[in-house]
Structures are given as C-alpha cells and as structure tokens.
Amino acid sequence: MPKFGKNLWIIKPGENTNRGCGIQVSKELDHIKGLIQNVNVNGTRRSYIIQKYIEKPLLYKNRKFDIRTFTMMCTINGNLQGYWYSDGYFRTSCREFTLKNVSNRFVHLTNDAVQKKLDDYGKFESGNKLSYQEFQKYLDSMKIDCDLVKTVIPKMKALAQDSMRAVSRKLDPYRRAFSFEIFGYDFMIDEDLDPWMIEANTNPCFELSSPYLARLIPAMVENALK
C-alpha cells in the first residue's frame, strides 16, 4: 500500500467528467460534503466518485504524471473478449508537485484540457507526452532500479483484466453478435513503484497532440480494426 500520510481525497463527478471537468482535491470533510450536495442536474440524480488521493506518487523531474493505456472489448458471436494494447504514453504536468496547495489543478490534474491552459504547455515535453522508452531512460538516469515493461506494465495489465472481469456481465448483457469498444485506462505509480488504476474511460481522447501520439494513436486504431 502507498504511504497515505495525509487526509487527501480526489472527488470526481460520475457523469460528464471527461477532460478533467469538475474534478477537485480536498482535505476537509465539510468541503467534500459541499461538493456533493448538488445532486440534481436537469432533474436527474448525479453520482460522485471519491478516491483516496495518492499523496506520494513517483514523479518525473519533480512533476506529476499518469499513464494512458488502451484496451478493447469485443463481443464475437456472443462471446466477450478483452484485449490490451502493448503501447501507451505518459501525460505530464507543467507544474512541480506539491501538497501545499491542493486547489491548484495544474499541479494535480494531468489532463490535456487542463494543462493546455498554461503558457508553458509543451515546454518540457512535446505536448506534455512521453513514450515508455523515454520514461525508462529517465528511470535509468536517476538510478531507479525498475524495468517498466517487465515489472510495472504487467501489473497494470492485470488490474485492467480484473476490471474487465468485474463488469463482464453488465457491459454487453445482450451479447450482440459483433461489437467492439476501445477504452482508455489511466494509471499512476507511487514512490514504491507500485501501479494504481485511476479510472477507465469510454470515448478516450484520440487527439494527435504530439509527434509521438501522431504515430501511436493511428497505429492503435488500425490494430483495433484489424
């Protein structure tokens, strides 16, 4: 388990929460209660996800990052099958990580829609993106004994597999003859080099916001269709 030294939580709306909309970090119970009081929107009841905040994440040059990976689930003749795409990418923050100001979204949220609002977006990494290979070079340069592909990625894959099994009876209850959907899975790594699944996203972003993604995303979609 990561060393949760502080009472920090991340609050996410259960609906319409893509692009970092409505996500906040808080350490006060009354503040959290206030955030979830507005439960009715257009006559419908809203849901919220409250997660324990990873307070001691592994950092990249003193900045927070997360990892976007892709999975695909297919129904073929009524049989549900899941697939893991072998490549993914790191999303970095423009601001150095600190817990002194939990309200600074630029520190705590690595979503493109958030980071793009900063003038130094893309200053440190093209499009605030890194490949697995680039991150491994950083680990090696910092003398961090970790083989990302051999030790961390398999754990992430196992977490994704567990999530697929958990929803297998609900995702396609009518078991259509032929269907597929691509999901974007987000992970973080704590300072002990353990990966944590943050969320699974329908309709993940396919924007080609860096030269690396201009190669990765089309190849991933082409392989999905194949």
C-alpha positions as CSV (number, residue, x, y, z in Angstrom):
1,M,0.0,0.0,0.0
2,P,1.2,3.5,-0.7
3,K,2.1,5.7,2.3
4,F,-1.0,7.7,2.8
5,G,0.3,10.3,5.3
6,K,-2.4,13.0,4.8
7,N,-6.2,13.0,4.7
8,L,-6.4,14.0,1.0
9,W,-9.2,12.9,-1.4
10,I,-10.0,13.4,-5.0
11,I,-13.6,14.0,-5.9
12,K,-14.9,13.2,-9.4
13,P,-18.4,13.7,-10.9
14,G,-19.8,10.3,-12.0
15,E,-21.2,11.9,-15.2
16,N,-19.7,14.4,-17.7
17,T,-16.3,14.1,-16.1
18,N,-14.1,13.9,-19.2
19,R,-11.4,16.5,-19.8
20,G,-11.0,16.9,-16.0
21,C,-14.3,18.7,-15.7
22,G,-15.5,19.0,-12.1
23,I,-12.5,17.1,-10.5
24,Q,-11.2,18.6,-7.2
25,V,-8.8,17.6,-4.5
26,S,-9.8,18.2,-0.9
27,K,-8.8,17.5,2.7
28,E,-11.8,18.9,4.5
29,L,-14.9,16.8,5.2
30,D,-17.2,19.8,5.1
31,H,-15.8,20.9,1.8
32,I,-16.3,17.4,0.3
33,K,-19.9,17.3,1.6
34,G,-20.5,20.7,0.0
35,L,-19.1,19.5,-3.4
36,I,-21.6,16.6,-3.5
37,Q,-24.7,18.4,-2.3
38,N,-25.7,19.4,-5.8
39,V,-27.1,16.0,-6.7
40,N,-29.8,17.1,-9.1
41,V,-28.9,18.3,-12.6
42,N,-31.8,18.8,-15.1
43,G,-34.0,16.6,-12.9
44,T,-31.5,13.7,-12.9
45,R,-29.6,12.5,-9.9
46,R,-25.8,12.9,-10.1
47,S,-23.3,10.4,-8.8
48,Y,-19.8,11.1,-7.4
49,I,-16.6,9.1,-7.1
50,I,-14.4,9.8,-4.0
51,Q,-11.0,8.3,-4.2
52,K,-8.1,8.3,-1.8
53,Y,-5.5,10.7,-3.2
54,I,-2.1,9.2,-3.9
55,E,0.0,11.6,-1.9
56,K,3.4,10.1,-2.6
57,P,3.5,9.5,-6.4
58,L,6.6,8.7,-8.4
59,L,7.5,12.0,-10.1
60,Y,9.1,12.9,-13.4
61,K,11.5,15.7,-12.9
62,N,9.6,16.8,-9.8
63,R,6.3,16.8,-11.7
64,K,3.2,14.6,-11.5
65,F,2.3,12.2,-14.4
66,D,-0.1,9.5,-15.2
67,I,-0.1,6.8,-17.8
68,R,-2.8,6.3,-20.5
69,T,-3.2,2.8,-21.9
70,F,-5.7,1.3,-24.2
71,T,-7.9,-1.8,-24.1
72,M,-10.5,-3.2,-26.4
73,M,-13.5,-5.3,-25.5
74,C,-15.3,-7.3,-28.3
75,T,-18.4,-9.4,-28.5
76,I,-17.9,-12.1,-31.1
77,N,-20.9,-14.5,-31.6
78,G,-21.9,-13.7,-28.1
79,N,-18.5,-14.3,-26.5
80,L,-16.9,-11.4,-24.7
81,Q,-13.2,-10.9,-25.3
82,G,-10.8,-8.3,-23.9
83,Y,-7.5,-7.1,-25.4
84,W,-4.6,-5.0,-24.1
85,Y,-2.7,-2.7,-26.4
86,S,1.0,-3.1,-25.8
87,D,1.9,0.6,-26.1
88,G,0.7,3.7,-24.2
89,Y,2.0,7.1,-23.1
90,F,2.8,9.3,-20.1
91,R,1.0,12.6,-19.5
92,T,3.0,15.1,-17.5
93,S,2.1,18.2,-15.5
94,C,3.7,21.6,-16.2
95,R,4.0,22.5,-12.5
96,E,6.1,20.9,-9.8
97,F,4.2,18.6,-7.5
98,T,3.3,19.9,-4.0
99,L,0.6,19.1,-1.5
100,K,0.7,22.6,0.0
101,N,-1.9,23.9,-2.5
102,V,-4.5,21.2,-3.3
103,S,-6.7,23.6,-5.2
104,N,-4.1,24.1,-8.0
105,R,-5.5,22.0,-10.8
106,F,-2.3,22.5,-12.9
107,V,-0.3,20.6,-10.2
108,H,-2.7,17.8,-9.6
109,L,-4.5,17.1,-12.9
110,T,-2.5,16.0,-16.0
111,N,-5.5,16.1,-18.4
112,D,-4.6,17.8,-21.7
113,A,-7.7,20.1,-21.4
114,V,-6.3,21.4,-18.1
115,Q,-2.6,21.6,-18.9
116,K,-3.2,23.3,-22.3
117,K,-4.4,26.4,-20.5
118,L,-0.8,27.1,-19.3
119,D,1.7,29.1,-21.4
120,D,4.4,26.5,-20.8
121,Y,2.3,23.6,-22.1
122,G,4.8,21.6,-24.2
123,K,7.8,23.5,-22.8
124,F,9.3,20.4,-21.1
125,E,8.0,17.6,-23.3
126,S,6.3,17.9,-26.7
127,G,2.6,18.0,-25.9
128,N,3.4,17.0,-22.3
129,K,3.7,13.5,-23.5
130,L,6.4,10.8,-23.0
131,S,6.8,7.3,-24.5
132,Y,7.6,4.2,-22.4
133,Q,11.1,4.3,-23.8
134,E,11.7,8.0,-22.8
135,F,10.4,7.3,-19.3
136,Q,12.7,4.3,-19.0
137,K,15.7,6.4,-19.9
138,Y,14.7,8.8,-17.1
139,L,14.5,5.9,-14.6
140,D,17.9,4.7,-15.7
141,S,19.4,8.2,-15.4
142,M,18.1,8.5,-11.9
143,K,19.5,5.1,-10.9
144,I,16.0,3.8,-10.2
145,D,16.0,0.1,-10.5
146,C,12.9,-0.6,-12.4
147,D,12.2,-2.2,-15.7
148,L,8.9,-0.5,-16.8
149,V,7.9,-3.0,-19.4
150,K,8.8,-6.2,-17.5
151,T,7.7,-5.3,-14.0
152,V,5.2,-2.3,-14.0
153,I,3.2,-2.8,-17.2
154,P,2.3,-6.4,-16.4
155,K,0.8,-5.3,-13.1
156,M,-1.2,-2.6,-14.9
157,K,-2.4,-5.2,-17.4
158,A,-3.6,-7.4,-14.5
159,L,-5.5,-4.6,-13.0
160,A,-7.2,-3.9,-16.3
161,Q,-8.1,-7.6,-16.6
162,D,-9.7,-7.5,-13.1
163,S,-11.8,-4.5,-14.1
164,M,-13.0,-6.3,-17.3
165,R,-14.0,-9.4,-15.4
166,A,-15.8,-7.2,-12.8
167,V,-18.1,-5.7,-15.5
168,S,-18.3,-8.6,-17.9
169,R,-21.9,-9.4,-17.2
170,K,-23.1,-5.8,-17.4
171,L,-21.0,-4.3,-20.3
172,D,-22.9,-6.2,-23.0
173,P,-25.7,-8.0,-21.3
174,Y,-27.4,-9.0,-24.6
175,R,-24.2,-10.4,-26.1
176,R,-24.5,-8.9,-29.5
177,A,-23.1,-10.9,-32.4
178,F,-20.4,-8.5,-33.3
179,S,-19.4,-5.3,-31.4
180,F,-16.3,-3.6,-30.0
181,E,-15.3,-0.6,-28.0
182,I,-11.9,0.9,-27.2
183,F,-11.3,2.1,-23.6
184,G,-8.7,4.5,-22.2
185,Y,-7.2,3.2,-18.9
186,D,-5.3,5.7,-16.6
187,F,-2.7,4.6,-14.1
188,M,-0.4,6.2,-11.6
189,I,2.8,4.8,-10.0
190,D,3.6,5.5,-6.3
191,E,7.1,6.1,-4.9
192,D,7.3,2.3,-4.2
193,L,6.9,1.7,-7.9
194,D,3.5,0.1,-7.5
195,P,0.9,1.0,-10.2
196,W,-2.6,2.1,-9.3
197,M,-5.6,2.1,-11.7
198,I,-7.2,5.5,-11.5
199,E,-10.0,5.2,-14.0
200,A,-11.3,3.6,-17.2
201,N,-12.7,6.0,-19.8
202,T,-15.2,5.4,-22.5
203,N,-14.6,7.6,-25.6
204,P,-10.9,8.2,-24.8
205,C,-9.1,11.1,-26.4
206,F,-7.6,10.3,-29.8
207,E,-6.1,13.8,-30.4
208,L,-2.7,13.8,-32.1
209,S,-1.3,16.4,-29.7
210,S,2.4,15.4,-30.1
211,P,4.6,13.7,-32.7
212,Y,4.6,10.6,-30.6
213,L,0.8,10.4,-30.4
214,A,0.7,11.0,-34.2
215,R,2.3,7.6,-34.5
216,L,0.8,5.8,-31.6
217,I,-2.9,6.6,-31.9
218,P,-3.4,5.7,-35.6
219,A,-1.4,2.5,-35.2
220,M,-3.6,1.6,-32.2
221,V,-6.8,2.2,-34.0
222,E,-5.6,0.4,-37.1
223,N,-4.7,-2.6,-35.0
224,A,-8.1,-2.5,-33.3
225,L,-9.9,-2.7,-36.6
226,K,-7.6,-5.5,-37.8
